[in-house]
Amino acid sequence: MTTDSGLEPKIIAASDQAKKIPAEVAQEILRAVANIEYGSIEIVIHDNRVVQIECREKIRVNQSGSNRKALKS
């Protein structure tokens, strides 16, 4: 997967240069952001570790229900 956002998977904690998010986790976060059109991404952290990434996508359905259109949130 490639992204044009210019974000690098080298995310470093501000308080400690030795604490780094693993590359696999950073890639999953970037993938979630790249794949969502409208909605939100929530990252859950326990004991200084990313343990869950939640993606919520917003979809608006018109009156007839036949067409789906993404909703800006």
C-alpha positions as CSV (number, residue, x, y, z in Angstrom):
1,M,0.0,0.0,0.0
2,T,1.3,3.5,-0.8
3,T,-0.1,6.8,0.4
4,D,0.5,10.2,-0.9
5,S,0.1,11.8,2.5
6,G,3.8,12.0,3.1
7,L,3.3,10.4,6.6
8,E,6.1,8.1,7.6
9,P,5.5,5.0,9.8
10,K,8.1,6.4,12.2
11,I,5.9,7.7,15.0
12,I,7.9,8.6,18.1
13,A,6.6,9.5,21.5
14,A,7.4,13.1,22.4
15,S,8.5,12.3,25.9
16,D,10.8,9.4,25.1
17,Q,12.8,8.9,21.9
18,A,13.3,5.2,22.7
19,K,9.5,4.5,22.7
20,K,8.5,3.8,19.1
21,I,5.3,2.5,17.7
22,P,6.0,-0.8,15.9
23,A,6.1,-0.4,12.1
24,E,3.2,-2.9,11.7
25,V,1.0,-0.9,14.0
26,A,1.9,2.4,12.3
27,Q,1.1,0.8,8.9
28,E,-2.3,-0.3,10.2
29,I,-3.1,3.2,11.4
30,L,-2.1,4.7,8.1
31,R,-4.1,2.1,6.2
32,A,-7.2,2.9,8.2
33,V,-6.8,6.6,7.5
34,A,-6.2,6.0,3.8
35,N,-9.2,3.7,3.4
36,I,-11.9,5.8,5.1
37,E,-13.8,8.5,3.2
38,Y,-15.9,10.1,5.9
39,G,-15.9,9.1,9.6
40,S,-13.4,8.6,12.4
41,I,-10.5,6.5,13.5
42,E,-10.1,5.7,17.2
43,I,-6.8,4.3,18.6
44,V,-7.1,2.5,21.9
45,I,-3.9,2.4,24.1
46,H,-3.3,0.3,27.2
47,D,0.0,0.3,29.1
48,N,1.7,2.4,26.4
49,R,0.7,0.0,23.7
50,V,-1.8,0.3,20.8
51,V,-4.2,-2.5,21.4
52,Q,-7.1,-1.6,19.1
53,I,-7.9,0.5,16.0
54,E,-11.6,1.3,15.4
55,C,-12.9,2.7,12.2
56,R,-16.3,4.3,12.0
57,E,-17.5,5.3,8.5
58,K,-20.5,7.5,8.0
59,I,-23.0,6.7,5.2
60,R,-26.1,8.6,4.3
61,V,-28.9,6.8,2.5
62,N,-31.3,8.9,0.4
63,Q,-35.1,8.8,0.8
64,S,-35.7,6.0,-1.7
65,G,-32.9,3.9,-0.1
66,S,-31.4,3.0,-3.5
67,N,-28.3,5.2,-3.5
68,R,-25.7,5.4,-0.8
69,K,-23.7,8.6,-0.3
70,A,-20.9,9.2,2.2
71,L,-21.8,11.8,4.8
72,K,-19.3,14.5,5.9
73,S,-19.0,14.4,9.7
